[in-house]
Amino acid sequence: MKIVIVYDSVFGNTEKIAQAMGKGLGSGHDVTVAKVGTLDAEILKNAEGLVVGSPTRAFQPTKAIKNFLKSFSRERLQGIRVAAFDTRVLLSDVNSGFLNFMVKLFGYAAEPIAAKLVKYGGKLSLSPEGFYVNGTEGPLKDGEEGRAVEWIKQLSLNG
Protein backbone atom coordinates (compact mmCIF):
# COMPACT_ATOMS: atom_id res chain seq x y z
CA MET A 1 0.00 0.00 0.00
CA LYS A 2 1.40 3.42 -0.96
CA ILE A 3 0.88 5.79 1.98
CA VAL A 4 1.83 9.45 2.20
CA ILE A 5 2.15 11.08 5.63
CA VAL A 6 2.18 14.88 5.50
CA TYR A 7 2.79 16.91 8.62
CA ASP A 8 3.65 20.33 9.96
CA SER A 9 5.56 20.78 13.19
CA VAL A 10 6.34 23.79 15.36
CA PHE A 11 8.40 22.30 18.21
CA GLY A 12 9.26 18.94 16.57
CA ASN A 13 6.64 16.82 18.35
CA THR A 14 4.32 16.34 15.38
CA GLU A 15 7.33 15.47 13.23
CA LYS A 16 8.36 12.77 15.73
CA ILE A 17 4.85 11.29 15.60
CA ALA A 18 4.83 11.33 11.77
CA GLN A 19 8.29 9.74 11.55
CA ALA A 20 7.31 7.06 14.10
CA MET A 21 4.25 6.25 11.97
CA GLY A 22 6.36 5.97 8.83
CA LYS A 23 8.85 3.63 10.49
CA GLY A 24 6.11 1.66 12.23
CA LEU A 25 4.38 0.76 8.99
CA GLY A 26 7.47 -1.24 8.13
CA SER A 27 8.65 -2.64 4.85
CA GLY A 28 5.22 -3.93 3.86
CA HIS A 29 4.23 -0.51 2.53
CA ASP A 30 5.63 2.20 0.28
CA VAL A 31 5.63 5.07 2.79
CA THR A 32 6.61 8.69 2.25
CA VAL A 33 6.82 11.02 5.25
CA ALA A 34 7.15 14.68 4.32
CA LYS A 35 6.85 18.07 5.94
CA VAL A 36 4.17 20.18 4.30
CA GLY A 37 5.67 22.54 1.74
CA THR A 38 8.51 20.17 0.84
CA LEU A 39 6.60 17.73 -1.32
CA ASP A 40 5.83 17.66 -4.99
CA ALA A 41 2.19 17.58 -6.09
CA GLU A 42 2.88 14.28 -7.86
CA ILE A 43 3.57 12.59 -4.52
CA LEU A 44 -0.09 11.64 -4.26
CA LYS A 45 -0.12 9.95 -7.65
CA ASN A 46 -1.13 6.31 -7.10
CA ALA A 47 -1.33 6.85 -3.33
CA GLU A 48 -3.79 4.59 -1.56
CA GLY A 49 -3.51 6.35 1.79
CA LEU A 50 -2.99 9.94 2.94
CA VAL A 51 -2.40 10.88 6.56
CA VAL A 52 -2.20 14.55 7.54
CA GLY A 53 -1.00 15.83 10.90
CA SER A 54 -0.57 19.17 12.59
CA PRO A 55 0.07 20.59 16.01
CA THR A 56 -3.03 22.17 17.47
CA ARG A 57 -2.48 25.92 17.35
CA ALA A 58 -5.30 28.09 18.68
CA PHE A 59 -7.64 25.06 18.37
CA GLN A 60 -6.81 24.64 14.66
CA PRO A 61 -4.23 23.14 12.31
CA THR A 62 -1.29 25.33 11.30
CA LYS A 63 -1.67 27.77 8.43
CA ALA A 64 0.64 25.62 6.28
CA ILE A 65 -1.62 22.57 6.71
CA LYS A 66 -4.72 24.64 6.01
CA ASN A 67 -3.13 25.93 2.79
CA PHE A 68 -2.10 22.40 1.80
CA LEU A 69 -5.68 21.21 2.22
CA LYS A 70 -7.04 24.19 0.27
CA SER A 71 -4.83 23.23 -2.68
CA PHE A 72 -6.92 20.15 -3.46
CA SER A 73 -9.56 20.21 -6.14
CA ARG A 74 -12.94 18.63 -5.52
CA GLU A 75 -12.77 14.82 -5.63
CA ARG A 76 -8.92 14.90 -5.73
CA LEU A 77 -8.79 12.27 -2.99
CA GLN A 78 -11.46 10.00 -4.47
CA GLY A 79 -10.75 6.41 -3.50
CA ILE A 80 -7.90 7.28 -1.15
CA ARG A 81 -8.02 6.17 2.47
CA VAL A 82 -7.44 9.20 4.67
CA ALA A 83 -6.70 9.90 8.31
CA ALA A 84 -5.83 12.94 10.42
CA PHE A 85 -3.92 13.47 13.64
CA ASP A 86 -2.70 16.28 15.82
CA THR A 87 -0.50 16.92 18.80
CA ARG A 88 -2.09 18.57 21.81
CA VAL A 89 -1.88 19.22 25.52
CA LEU A 90 -3.72 16.84 27.83
CA LEU A 91 -6.44 18.94 29.44
CA SER A 92 -6.02 17.30 32.84
CA ASP A 93 -2.41 18.56 32.87
CA VAL A 94 -3.55 22.14 32.40
CA ASN A 95 -6.49 22.00 34.82
CA SER A 96 -8.13 25.10 33.39
CA GLY A 97 -11.89 25.50 33.25
CA PHE A 98 -11.53 28.17 30.57
CA LEU A 99 -9.39 25.92 28.36
CA ASN A 100 -11.82 23.03 28.85
CA PHE A 101 -14.64 25.30 27.71
CA MET A 102 -12.68 26.51 24.67
CA VAL A 103 -11.78 22.96 23.63
CA LYS A 104 -15.43 21.91 23.88
CA LEU A 105 -16.33 24.90 21.74
CA PHE A 106 -13.56 24.74 19.12
CA GLY A 107 -11.95 21.30 19.42
CA TYR A 108 -8.52 20.29 18.14
CA ALA A 109 -6.74 20.30 14.78
CA ALA A 110 -7.38 16.67 13.74
CA GLU A 111 -11.15 16.96 13.33
CA PRO A 112 -11.14 19.84 10.79
CA ILE A 113 -8.28 18.20 8.90
CA ALA A 114 -10.31 14.99 8.60
CA ALA A 115 -13.39 16.93 7.49
CA LYS A 116 -11.42 18.59 4.67
CA LEU A 117 -9.92 15.28 3.54
CA VAL A 118 -13.41 13.80 3.30
CA LYS A 119 -14.71 16.92 1.55
CA TYR A 120 -12.17 16.29 -1.21
CA GLY A 121 -13.32 12.71 -1.68
CA GLY A 122 -11.15 10.81 0.77
CA LYS A 123 -12.51 7.78 2.61
CA LEU A 124 -12.00 8.32 6.34
CA SER A 125 -10.42 5.06 7.50
CA LEU A 126 -9.44 6.06 11.04
CA SER A 127 -11.05 8.38 13.55
CA PRO A 128 -9.08 11.62 14.01
CA GLU A 129 -6.54 11.13 16.79
CA GLY A 130 -4.60 13.36 19.15
CA PHE A 131 -1.17 12.61 20.60
CA TYR A 132 -0.14 14.30 23.81
CA VAL A 133 2.74 16.59 24.66
CA ASN A 134 3.99 17.87 27.99
CA GLY A 135 3.32 21.61 28.19
CA THR A 136 2.95 23.72 25.10
CA GLU A 137 6.34 22.85 23.59
CA GLY A 138 6.72 19.22 24.56
CA PRO A 139 8.38 16.81 24.67
CA LEU A 140 5.90 14.10 23.79
CA LYS A 141 4.38 12.23 26.71
CA ASP A 142 5.84 8.78 27.27
CA GLY A 143 4.39 6.13 24.98
CA GLU A 144 2.87 8.48 22.41
CA GLU A 145 5.13 7.41 19.54
CA GLY A 146 4.21 3.77 20.18
CA ARG A 147 0.53 4.68 20.37
CA ALA A 148 0.90 6.49 17.02
CA VAL A 149 2.37 3.38 15.42
CA GLU A 150 -0.51 1.23 16.66
CA TRP A 151 -3.00 3.81 15.38
CA ILE A 152 -1.50 4.09 11.88
CA LYS A 153 -1.24 0.32 11.44
CA GLN A 154 -5.04 0.28 11.41
CA LEU A 155 -5.08 2.33 8.17
CA SER A 156 -4.17 -0.68 6.05
CA LEU A 157 -6.69 -2.86 7.88
CA ASN A 158 -9.68 -0.54 7.62
CA GLY A 159 -11.07 -0.60 4.14
N, C-alpha and C positions, 0 to 999 in steps of 0.2 A: 504494500500500500504506500503510495507517495503522499507524504504528509508535510505540510509547511507550517511552521510555528513562527509567528510574527509577534514581536513584543516591543514595548518601549520600557525604559527603565530610568529612574531618576537617581536612586541611591545604589543601584546594582542588585537589589533584591529580586525584582521581576526578571531580570536577566538570569539570575541563578536558577529560578524556577523553570524558565524556558529551557535553559541548557540541560537541567536535570531531566526534563521531559524528553528532550531529544536523545540523550544518552540512554534513558530508561526504555525507550521503544526498541532499542537493540538493533541487531543486524537484520531482523526480519522485515524491516521497512526502509524505504528511501526517504530519509528525513532531512529537511533543511530547517535550520534555526537561524533567523535573521532579525536584526534590529530594524524596526520600521525606518524607512528612508534609505536603507542600504541595499534594497533588493530591486531587481529588475521586474518589470510587469509580466514578463514571460515565466516567472517562477511558478505561477499558478497553472501554467499549461500542463494538462494531464494530472493535476493534483486530485487526489481522492479525499483528502482531508485538509482543513485549514483551521488552525487554532490561533486565536489572537488574545494577547494579554497586555495589561497595562497596570501601573500602580493606580490606586484610587487617589485622585487629586481633586479636592473640593467636591467629593461625591461623584466624580465623573472620570472617564478615561482621559489621558493626556491629549493635548491638542494634536500631536503628531498622529496618534491612533485615530482620532476623530477624522482627520484629513485623509488618512489612508482608507478608512471606511467610506468616506464620501467619494473617493475616486472610482468606486465600482459603478458599473452601469447596471440597470435593472436586469435581473436574471443571470448576472455574471457568475454566480456561485451555484447555478442550477446543477443538482446532482452531486454536489460536494458535501461531505459530512463536515459540520462545523462545530466549534466549541469555543468558549470564552472563559478567561480567568483574570483575576486581579490579585494584587497584594494590598493588604489592609491591616489596620490596627484592630486587635481584639477589643471589643467594647468593654469587656469586664476589666481589662487592664487600665482603661482610661477612667472608668467609674464617673462618667459625666452624664447627668440627666439631659443636658442640652444636646450633647453629641448623640445620645440615644434617640432623642426626638428627631434630630436632623437626619440621621441614618434611616429612620422609619419613613421620613418624608421623601428623601432623595435617593437612598440606597447606595450602592457601590458601583464601581466601573464595569464589572463583568456583565451585569444584566443589560445595560444599553448596548454593549458590544454585541452580545448574543442577538438582541433584537435587530440590529442592523444587518448582521450576517444572514439572518432569516429573511429579512426584507429583500435582500439581493439574491434570494433563491436557495440559500444554503439549507441543508437538513440538519437541524440541531440534534446532535447525537449524544451530548452530555449536558447535564444541567450546568449553568454558570457556576463557577467555583471561586472562592476566595482563599488565599494563602496568607498566613499571619506573620507580621513582623513585630519586633519589639520596638516600641516608640515610633516616632514618625520616620526615622531614617533606617531603622533596622538595628541589628541584623535579623535575619529570618528566625522565627521561633524554632526550637529543636523539632526535628521530624518533618518539617514542612516540605523539604525537597523529596523525601521518600513518599509523602502523601501525594505530592504532585505526580510522581511516577505512577503510582497506583491509579490515580484519576485518569491520566492520559492513556494508559493501557486499555481502558474501557472504550476508547474511540474506535479501535479496530473491531471490537466485539459488538458494538451497538450499530445495527444496520438500519 
